[in-house]
């Protein structure tokens, strides 16, 4: 399974200084009675055919954990962690879906925060119109994907015209809609993903990153 988070860039005037690019920051912090240097840096990679710049954010993270190193017991350890993401080239002209992260949600929020502080940017989590997704999938004349509805009580329902049922109406009135699970036919395979009402995406299939971005573009177009 793969976690995907999509962020929209808040409207702002174009400034070259805001463009995401390689950087390195360093701060000092006392850890285990020693003044450690903690690094955060960004590595730029290629630009994809759909104009996303691939990059990796690498950061030192401190964990409160008791371990023994060379016979000495320490209470904190530093681990270097990396997160993969994509940023749309010229995002100011197309801010919807400007940032796509391929890491779990809490790490995606960390990547978002680093980019916001480093480049004076502001992002909002992209939220999908789940009701529109359900409507589109229920319209058998033009549906190109299938959905199941997940409620807060972990009840799921699917099939055509589910949005016309009494249970569906009652669920909406009570605010019980939690997520939709989409089965979508891509050119090379059929994939299944879950989109929560908050906008978090969980992909159940293993596909390459280019296909993930193609899937993101398809979802943004719904």
N, C-alpha and C positions, 0 to 999 in steps of 0.2 A: 504494500500500500504506500501511496505517496501523498503527502500533504501539499496543497497548493493554496497560496493566498494572493489575491489580486488587489492592488491599491490604485486609486485614482489620484492624479496630481491636482492639487487645488489650483484654481486659476491664479496666475501671476504673470507679470511681465517677463519677457525673455531677458536673461542675463547670462553671458558666457560663464560667469563664475559659478552659476548654479548647475552646470553640466556635470553629471557624475563621471568621475575619472579616478585614476589611481592616486592613492594618498597613503601616508603612514603617520600615525600618531603614537605618542608614547607618554605614559604617566608613571609616576612612582608611588608605591604603596608598601607600607611595612607589613610583611608577611613572615611569620615565624621568626620575629625579631630581626629581620633582614630587610633592607630597602630594595625591593624588587622593582624591575622595570616591566610594566605591562604594555604590550603593543596591540594596536588595532590597525589593520591595513587592508586596502582593497586592491585586488589584482584584476586588471582588465583582460578580457579575452576577445573572441571574435564577435562580429555582428551577424546575426542570423538573417536568412532571406526575408523574413517579415519585419526586419528593422529593429530587432531587440539586441541591445548590447549585453553580452554575457559577462558577468563578473562574479568574483568570489570575495566575500568579506571574511577575514581571518581575525580572530580576537583571542586574547588571553583571558580565561575565566577562572576566578578563584573559587574553590570548593572548600567548605569546612568539613574536613575529613581527617581522621587520625590514621596515619601510616608511618612505617618505619623506613627510613632512607639511610643506607650505609651505617646501620646500627643506631641511628638517632631517630627518636620519635618526634614527628611534627604534626601539627593540628590543622594545617591548611596545605592544599596542593593547588598548583596552577596547571590548567590544561588548555592547550591550544585548540580552538574549535573553528570550523569553517562552515560557511553557509553559501549556497549557490542561489543566484537571483538573476533577473533580466530586467533591464531598463530600456524603455523605448527611446530610440534616437529622435531628437526634436519633439520631446514629450509635451512641450508647451503648446504645440499646434494640435496635438491629439492626446489630451490628458487622461481620457478614460482607459483604464488598464495600463497605465504608464509603468507600473512596477509589478513584476511577478516573482514571487519567491517560491523556491522548491525546498521548503523545510517546514518543520512543525510550527504551529501557530505562535508559540511563545518565542521561538527563534526568529520567525518572520517579523514579529514586533521589534525585536532587537535590531535586525537589519534596517527596518524602517526608521527607527530612532537614530541609528548611526548616520544614515543618509540625510535625515532632516537636520541634525546638528552640524554635520560637516559641510553641507552644501546649501544651507538655508532654504530647504524645501519643506513642503507640507503635503502629507498624503492622508487620504481617507480610505478605509476598507471599502472595497467595491461590494455593494449588495445587489443581488439579483432579484428581479421581479418573479418570485416563485409562482405566484398565481398565474402569471402570463405563461410561464413554462408549462404548468399543468394544463392550461387552456390549449396551448399549441399542441401538446402531445395527445390531448383528447380529441383533437380535430383530425379524424382519420383521413380526411381528404388531403392533408398536406403535412402530416406528422412525419418527421424523419428520425424520431427517437421515441422511446417509451419511458414512462415514469412510474415510480411507486411513491406514495405519500407516507411519510413517517410522522407520527404524532408524539407528543410528550409522554404518552403512555406506552410507547414502543409498538403501537398498532400500525400496521402498514396496509395499504390498499392500492390496487392498480387496475389496469384495464382501460378500455375506451369510455369516454364520457363520465369519468369518475367525478368531475366537477358538477355534474347534474344530480348527484345523489343527495338524499336527505342527510346521510351521515357526514358528507363533506361540508354541507352548509352548517350543520350543528358544530362541527369541529372548528370552522372558521369563527363562528360566533363566540365560542368558548376560548379562542386563542390557543388552540392545541396543536397547530401546525408547527412542526419542528424542522423538517427537512424534506427534500425530494431526492430520490435515488433515480438517476438517469441511466438508461442503457442506450448508447449512441453508436451508430454504424460509421466507423471511420474507413478510409480507403483500404487499410491493411488489416484491420481487425475490428471487432466489436468491443467497446470499452464500457465499463460501469463506473459511475462516480456519484458521490453524495454531496449535495449542496445544502448547507444549513441556512436557516433564516438570517444568521449573522453574516453569511457570505463565505464561510470556510468551506473549502473543497477537499474531499478525500477521494483519490483515484485508486481503484482496486486493481488496476492492471499495470503491468510494466511496459511502458513505451518510452521511446527516446525523447530527449528534451525538445527537439524540433517538433515532434508530434504533439507534445504537451502544449507548446505555444500555439500550434494550429488549432488544438481543441479549445484553448482559451479564446482565440479569435472567434471561433464558432459560437461559444457561449455568450460572448459580449455582443454578438450580432442578434441574439434572440430578442 
